[in-house]
Amino acid sequence: APTLKQAAQARGVLIGAAVNSALFDDLDPDYADTVAREFGVVVLENGMKWKTLQGTQGEFVYGLADATVAWAQQRGLAVRGHTLIWHDSAPAWLYQFKTAPEVQAAMKSHITNVVTHFGSRVKYWDVVNEVVSDAPGHPLRANSPFAAAGPDYIDQAFRWAHAANPQARLYYNDYNTEGLNGKSDAVYALVKGLLARGVPIHGVGFQTHVSSAFSVKDSGMLANLKRFRDLGLDIQMTEVDVTLPASGATPANLARQAQVYRDLVGACLSVKCSAFVTWGVNDPSSWRAGGKPLLFDDLYAKKPAYGAVIGALQAR
Ligand code: G3I
């Protein structure tokens, strides 16, 4: 039987997982073995966020990120960089800056340093993450240190990243934007504006944190992905997880979860997406572990969702 990686490679798509320092945990060798065997790309779940890399102004701490990137490279895995600009991972010191020139200077310095540091080792970057708010009308987020950076800071973030590594593929990344809805409309308008102004953006990441009640069909996901694709942008599913209903890991619930995964992979392939990345490896490693949302269970056994993903990758 093929691995996820082999089945995905045959379709020209990277399959990946968010990883953490469990890769280096000698007491949990199955974690690293599973990642190396099954996936073609990794994302550091927290290890490349601003407060991780530059928690103190001007002091860049690259040790764990470099070790993780080296681990991936030695095993032939690509790396997605996550994320340069995200309000949630801004370090405390950034909040001292209140004027646009100050915040923009800090952003430029951070982006330039990080993207230059990783260079060709990181092929894809989430440049701006979750800037579209969930407030009515989906304005840009106000509760963010970046809100003080002035109206053009999103354009600038992409330009600085592009200047630091012209070969890198640059993404806008967000959640609850998979289907046709007000939020995906706002993201669509945002990226259309970026393109119109000649900003170097190459794709959109759809995080895809959903539940097993999610319906690819009813949400209008195919039409939504297609409109972004029609802008000439690459599509990636960047943080996929599908939580089980509260009644837990019953056979019926696991089958429903598998069906959602099957449909998500199908939607991804239908727009020639370049990557499908799950947000974790085995269920206990998930940020919402209670929902058992991933492809491998507590003991790293393949869940029904695993077979569904392989099946969707093999379907023609
Ligand atoms: O490592 C510290 C530990 O030293 C400390 O004792 C502990 C106490 O709270 O915190 C640990 O850090 C936590 C870190 O995860 C590692 O476990 C942070 O508090 C916690 O906030 C952090 O949560 C992460 C979250 O992003 C915020 O950065 C999640 O692991 C991560 O899965 C989640 O990922 C995000 C994506 O980046 C963006 N999209 C949504 C997605 C889910 O929220």
Boltz pocket constraint, residues with backbone or C-beta under 6 A from the ligand:
constraints:
  - pocket:
      binder: B
      contacts: [[A, 45], [A, 46], [A, 49], [A, 88], [A, 89], [A, 129], [A, 175], [A, 207], [A, 239], [A, 287]]
      max_distance: 6.0
